[in-house]
Amino acid sequence: MTGSDEDPRVAELRTAVSRLRRELAAHPAEFPDRGIAEDELASLAAMAITGRPEIPRLRRSLLLVAGAIGSVSALARGLSAVRAAVELFGDQPRR
């Protein structure tokens, strides 16, 4: 969004998740945990839409997506981009 106050980390997350969702949808092979990957990517997309994702939920979803599609080499680049976007949020602040 040009001219907005959007957090650039959120924009990066949204872009990476959207790209991986498209790649997964276009991937012809079925694999056992595809549904889990799709659900968690939808969750990540929803968190990005809110503009203030919760870091523990981001990390949990990333782990589930990685576990679900980690062995599908055609999706490795997209998964790496999502991981990099999640890592932009850093560690959760301690209370």
N, C-alpha and C positions, 0 to 999 in steps of 0.2 A: 504494500500500500504506500504509494508515494505521498509524502507530506503528512504522514500520520505519526503518532507517538508509539507505534508498535515496537515492542522489544524485538531486536534483530535475532535473538536466540529463538524466539517463538516463530518468527518467519522462516528461519532455517529448519526448524523442526517440522513445520507444516509442509515445506517444500520436499524435504527428505522422505517424510511419511507418504505424501501423495505420490511421489515417484515410485517408491517401493510397492505401494498398493497397486499402481498401474502395472508394474513389472510382474507382480504376483498374479494379477488377473489375466495377464497375457501368457503366463507360463503354462504350457500345455500338459505337463505331467501332474498327475494327482499324487499326493503323498499323505501319509497318515495324519499329520498334524496341520494340514493346510487350513482347516477351519479355525484352529487356535490362532494361527498367524493372522488370518483375516480379522478375527474378533479383536485381537490385541492392537492391530494396526488401526482399526476403527476407533478403539479406545484412545490411542495416541492422537489420532486426528481430532477427536472431540476435545481432548485436553488442549491441543494447540488452538482450537477455535476460541476457547475461553480466554486465552491470552495469559493465563497464570497457572500453568500446570504444576501439579504437586510432584516434587522431585522423587519421593519414594514410589509413587505410582508410575512415574516415567520409567524408573529403573526396573520395576517389576515387569512392566509391559515389555520393555526391551529384552529382558531375560527370557520371557516367554516366546517372543518373536524369534529370538536367536536360537532357542532350543527347538522351535518348530521348523525353522527353515535353514538352520545353520549348515546342514549337509547338502543343500541345493546350491551348487557352485554358480549357477546362472544368476542367482539372487545375491551373491556375496557383496558385490559393489554397492547395491542399494541398501543392504543391511549395514554395511560399514558407514554409509552416509547417515543413517538413522542413529547409529551408535554415536557418531561424532556430534550430531545435533543434540542428543541427550547429554553428552558430556559437557556441552557448553554451559549447562545449568550448574555444574560443579556440585559440591557437597551440600547436603542439607544443613542449614544453620543449626548450631546447638543451642539448646534452651537452658 
